Amino acid sequence: MLSLALLTYALSLSSAVRGQVTTPTNGDIDATCKQIAATISNASEVFFPSSPEYTADNAHAFSSSSAASTCSVEPGSAQDIGAILRIINSTRIPFAVKSGGHATNPGFSSTTGIQISMARFRNITVNSTAGTVEVGPGLTWDEVYTELESVGVVVIGGRIAGVGVAGLLLGAGYSYKSSQFGLGIDNIVGIEVVLPNGTFTTVTSKDEDLWFALRGGMNNFGIVTKFTLKSFPQGQVWAGTLVYSPDQLDAFNQAFSKVAQNNDTKAALVGEFAYTSEAVSPTGFVFYDAPTPPAGLFDDLLAIPTVSSDVSTRSFADFVLSTNSTNPPPILRGFNSGVSLTQYTPAILNVLANETLFWGNKLTPLDTNVSVGIALEPFNSGVFSHGSDSAFPPDRSHALFPSAIGYAWSNASLDETMAQSLRESTDAAHAAALAEGQNVSDASPYINYALFDTPVELLYGENLPRLRAIKKEIDPEDVMGLAGGFKV
């Protein structure tokens, strides 16, 4: 499931102070690290190069994601995060905040300044009376699902192992259960957040502006220390992976398009095209939120001969863990780009398969470790109808289905070649959807898949002025602007 593992890549950002670019020296950053170490409580700790904690704090799924920070800090309380942010504001040192480290975003969740790792925020607290679960941002979704399995509930979160809680939710968050219950942000009850001025609060739907901004607003409004999520009863599911040979591509496209149009909200489907030896191999990930699906629902995909299949009745956590592709070799770099569609027709699927083949043929001679893939992610047409207005998506009037175009490679000199190839492939897919009459002329790509140079105007649309006004009010000194990401 390579394409789901390749999220967004970003260029490192210089820190800005009221419009002026500053370049702190190593001595400045080191002094700030020591100031933080002298200020925080025993619940937190600062680490320097050569320590195993420092290495873990800076590690990301892809080598292109990681940077050698001057120090890392593992805060253990919201109070200490507040102290850290106040020091960072006074010294204007660049920083980054890492949850799971799954995003391929140098400058988004990594830095040469101060790396804040949320690794100590690993609480999972079930409130069966309220029907909620409190989840710390230092966890990955597979850890959450595994823990909740023993109490028979689940929350709405990521689809593969290794994805961090905070990154997915702050970017909206698609789930295998989104057709039933909406995006991850649609199932948040409360958000404990340390604001840029160092104070902390719990934001709920009563806090109109911050509630709007934090749900899809990425890292622009503070550092989240806890999410309170709705919980749902969870029994066994019917799910698994169907791997097909390249000669089944046409049959797969026809079957995938047909199954994707079903209206059963308990059903979920993900497809993938992967370049292999001058051909395209399709894969289907099928899911039904019950021990057995209704007769006929997935028959078109099941009828195609497979290279392998592990479809079975199993636990939700077991299925998520089975799709783990989040531990690539350390040498691999990765970029991702997103294109939004309203329908997966056979014609669009053919275009996406041809893009996979074209760029696979063109890029693999440049690097023996190149991988090219596209993830296909249909949902029910009402997927956006489950929640209130939020930073993302900017338009909930009709569903958009995210497709992730993902490349991996090992040679750092190819970074811009890969980025430009992704831009061209994304443009080709978008143009094909428009030519087919799909309503995607101004469609925002899923923010967790967007390539690093995607304009924030496209990501947030008509929500951008409101987000900027909220940002100016709660972060007038632009503390969060010292961290990378899609800045509003």
N, C-alpha and C positions, 0 to 999 in steps of 0.2 A: 504494500500500500504506500509506495514511495511518494506519490504526489501529495497525500495528506500529511506526510511528514515534512515536506518542504514548504514551509510557510513563506514569510516575507523576508527579503534581504534589504538592508539599508546601509547607506553611507554613514560613516562617523560624522557627527556634528560637532562643530566648535561651539564652545559656550558663548552665550551672548549676554551682555549686560546693558539693558536699556538701549538696544540697537547697536552697541559697540562690541566688536568681536575681541575677546581676550584670550590669551594663551598663557595659562598658568605654567610655571616651571615645575620640574619634578620636585624641587625643594618645597615649593608652595603646597603641592599635593601631599607630600610626605608629612609636612608640618600639620596639615589638616587631619590626616590619618591619626597622628599622635594626639591631636586635640580631641578627636572623637574618642579615642581609647581612654583618655583621662576623664572623660565626661560621663560616659555611659555606665549603667549599673552592671552588676555581676551577671545579670540575665543575658547580657550581650557580650560580643567579643570582636576584636579587630585582628585580622591575620595578614601576614606579609608573605612575599614569594618564598618558596621552598617548603611551606607548610602544606600538609595534605588538605586542610580546610580551605586554604586559598585556592588550591588547584580545583577543588570541587566547586567552590563558589563561582569561579570564572568559566567552568566547563559548560559547553553547549552541545547540542546534538551534532552540529556540523562545525568543522574547523573555521569556516568563514564567519561563524557567529561569535567566536570567542575573541577576547582581547586581553592583553596583559595589564590588568589594572595595577595601580600603585599599591593599593591594599584592598582587602575585602573586609566587609563588616557583616556579621550575622546578628541583627538585632533580635532581642527576645521579648520585647514589649513595645506597645504603642508609645509609651512615654519615651523610650530610648530612640525610637524613630523620630519623634518630635524633636528631641535634642539634636539628632544627626542633621535633620533638615535645617534647623536654625543655624548650625555651624556651617553647613554648605552654603546657605544664603549669605552668611557674613563673609565667607572666603571666596565665593563664586567659583567653586571647583566643580568640574563636570562629574556626573555620576550616572549610574544605571541601576535599575532594579530588576532582579531576576526571580522568577517563580520556578518554572520547571526547566527553563533553558531549551525549550523546543523550537522557539522561533529562530529563524536563520537571519538575524538582524544585527550585524555589527553597528553599534551606535544606537540601537533600539533597546537592547537588554544587556549590552556590554559596553565597556569604556576603558580608557587608559587612566581614568581618574579613580573614583571610589566606587567599587562594586558592592552594592547592597544585595545580599542574598536573603531571601525570606525563608531559608531552610528550617528555622526554628519555629515557624508558625505552622504546626502540623496537627492542630486540634481537629477532632471530629466528635461532635456532640449531638446526639439524637434526642429530640424532644417529641416523643410519641404523642403527647397530649396536644401540642400545637401543630403537629404534622410538619415539623421542620428539622433541618440538620444544619448545624454550624460547621463550617469548613474553613480551614486555614489555607492561605495562599502558597504555603510551602509544600503542599501535597500535589501529586499528580492524580489524574482522574482514575486510573486503574487502582491506585491505592485507596481512593475513596470508595469505589465500587466494591472492592474486596472486603473492606471493613464493614460496609453496610449490608453485605450479603447475609451476614449472621443474624441480622435483625429483620430481614425480609423487606427492605425498602431500597429505593434508589432515588437519585437526584438527576437533574437534566444537565449533562456535561459532555465532555469530549468522547470521541469515538475510537481512539487508538491509545495504546499504552504510551506513557512518557510525556503526555501533554500536561502542562501545568494548569492548575486551577485558575489562577489570576489572569494569565494572558488570554485564555479562551473566553472567560466571562467578560473581561473589559473590552473584548472585540466582538461581543454579541453571543457567539457560541452556538453552532449547530450540533445536534444530537441525533442518535438513532430514534429518539422519541419526540423529535421536534414536530412531526406532523400531528402528533396527539396533543402536545403541550406547549409548543412554541420554542423559541430560542432559549438559550440558557438565561439570558437577562430577563426574560419574561417570567422566570420562576424564582427570581430573587425576592426575598422578603425584607432584608436589611443588609446594609454594607457598613462595616466599621472601617473608617478611613482616617488616616493622619493627613490633615490639610497642609498646604505648603507653608503656612506660618507656624507649624509645629504643634498646633492643637489637634485633638482628635474628637471624633463624633461618630454617632451611628446615624446613617442616612436611610430614611424610609420614603414611602410614597407621599408622606406629608411634607417632605422637603422638596418642593416642586422642582427647583432649578438643579440642585445637585443630583437628585434622583434621575432627572433627565440626562444630565451630563455624564454621570459615571457609567451608565448603562450603554456601552459602546463608545465611550469617549477615551478609551485607552488610558495612557498614563499622564494625562494632561491636568488632572485635578487633585492629585495627592497619591498616597501610598496606601493601598487597601491591606488591612490586617485580618479581616474576617468577613466571610459571606454567610448570611443566613438564607438557606434555600428551602423551597417547598420540597417535601418528600412524597413519594408515591409507593404504594405496595408493589413489590416486584417478585414474581415467581420465575419459573423456568421460561426460556425463550427458545424459539426455533431459529437457528442462525448458522452461518458459516461462509466459507470462501469457495468459489467455483473458479478454477483456473482452466483456461481453454488454450488450445493451440492456435497459431496464426491462421490456419486454414478455416477456422470457425468464425472469423471476424464478421463476415456478412450476416451469418445466422445470429451472432451475438447482437449486432446492431438492431436487427429487426425485433428480436426478443426483448432486448433491454428497453427499446422505445415503447413497446406494448406494455410491459410490466410497469414501467415508470408512470403510466397514465392511470393506474388503479386508484381508487378513492378510499381505500381502507387505510385509515390513519394509524393503525397498529403496524402496518408494513413499512419497511425502510429498505432502500436500495442504494448501493454505491457501486460504480463501475470504474474500471481503470484500463487505460491503454498504456502498454509499456513497450518500448522499442527493444527488440531482441534480434540480433543477427539479420539485419536488413528486412525485418518484418515487424508486425505489430501483434503483440499477444494481449488478448482481452481477459479481464478478470471481473467477476461479479461477487459482491459481498451482499448476501441476502439476510434479512432480519424480519422476524415476526414476533410481536410481543405477546406470545402465548406458546405453550408447548408444541402446538401444531397449527400451521396456517390453514385457512380455508382451502378446500379442494380447488385446484386449478389456478390459484393466484400466481404462483411462480413457475407453472408448468412449462412455459415457453423457454425459460432459461434452463430448467432442469432437464429438458429433453435434448439439449445439445451435449454431445460427447465431451467429457472433461479430461484434462490431464490429471487433475486431482480435485478432490472435494472433501471437506470436513463438515458439511452441513449436518446438524444434529440438534436434538433437544439438549440444552445445556444451561448453565447459569449465565446471567448477563455479564458478570465479571470475567468468566472464562472466555466468552466470545471476544470481549475487548482485548484481553491479554493475547488471544490467538492472532490478532492482527497487528502485533507489535512490529513496527519497522523503524523504531526510533533510535536504534543503536548502530548507525552506520560506522564503517571504519573511520578511525580518527583523521585520516588524511582527506576525507571527503568534504567538499564545499557544496553549498546549495543555495539556489535562488528559487523563488516561486512567483508566479503571477496569477491573477484571478480574472476570470471573465464571467459575467452573469448572464444567464439565459432564462427564458420563460418556458421552454419546452425542449425535450431531447428527441427530436425527430430523427428518423433514419438518415436523412440528408445531413443534419448537423453532426450526427455521430460520425458519418463518413468524413466530413471536413476535419473533425478533431483527430480521427485516426490518421488521415493523410498528413496533418500537421506533425503528428508524432513520427511518422515514417520519414517525412522530408527532413526534419531537424535532426532526427537520429542519424540518418545517412550523412548529413552535413557535419555534425559535431563529433561523432564518435572517432573519426580519423585524427582529431586534434588531441585526444586524451583517451588512453585505454580505460579510464575509470568513468567515462561519461555514462550517465543514465538519463533517459528522456521519458517522461510519462505525463499523462493527463488524467485527473480524477473527475468523475461524472457523478453529480450529486442531486438527484431529483427529490422533491418533497411534495406534500399535498399542497394544493393551491391556496389553502388557508393558513399556511405556516406563519405568516406575519400577523394573523388576526388574534393571537392569543395574548398580546401584551399592549401596554399603553405606549404613547409616544416616547421615543428614546433617541439618544444621539445618533445611533445606528440601529436599523436602517433608516435613512432619511425619508423614505416613502414606504408606508405600509399598505398602500392601496392595492397592490398586487404582488404576488410572490415572485421572488427571484431565486434561481437555483445556481449555486456557486460551482464553478469548475476551476480546479487548480492545475495550472500548467507548471510542472516542476522539473528542474534539471539538477543533476549532481555531477561533480567532476573533482579533480584533485589539483590541477595546475592553476595556481593563483593568477598567473598572467592572462588566463582566459576569462577572468571575471567580467570584464566589459563585453566581450564577445557573447557570453552567455546572457547577460542582461539585455543586450540588443536583440538577440535571437528571441528571447521571451517577449519583448515588446512587439516584434513583428508577428509572432505567432498569435499573441493575444489580439492584435489588431485584425488579423485574418479571421479569427473565430468570431469576433464582434461583428465584422462586416458581413460574414455569412449569415449570422442571426438576423441582422437588419434586412438583408436581401430576402430572407424568408418571411419577413413581416413580423418578427418578434418585437415586442414593445420594450426595447433595451437601448434606445438612442442615448439616454442620459443615465443609464443604470449604473449604480455604484457597484464596484466589485466588492465581494466580501472582504472586510477590512483586514482580517487575519491572513488573507491570501494576497493582498495587494503588493505589487512590486514597490521597491523603496522610493521611486520617484513619482508615484501616483499622486496627483494634486489633491490636497485636502478638500478643494472645492468639489471634486468628483466624489470623494468618499462621503462627505457630509451634506452636500447639496444645500437646500434651503435652510438646513439646521445650523450651518456654519456661523452666521451672524449671532445667533443666540448663544452658541457655544463660546464664541469669542467674548461676548459680554459677560458670561458667567466666569470665564477664565480671568478676565480683567478684574472682576470683583473679588474673587477668592485668592488670586495669585498676582497681585499688582506688581510684585518684584520679579515675576517670571522665574521662580525657583524651579518649577518643573520644566522650564525651557532649558535648564542645564542638563537634562536627560534627553536622550535622543527619542526618535519616534515620529509619528505623524502629528506635527505640532499645529494646534489651532491658534 
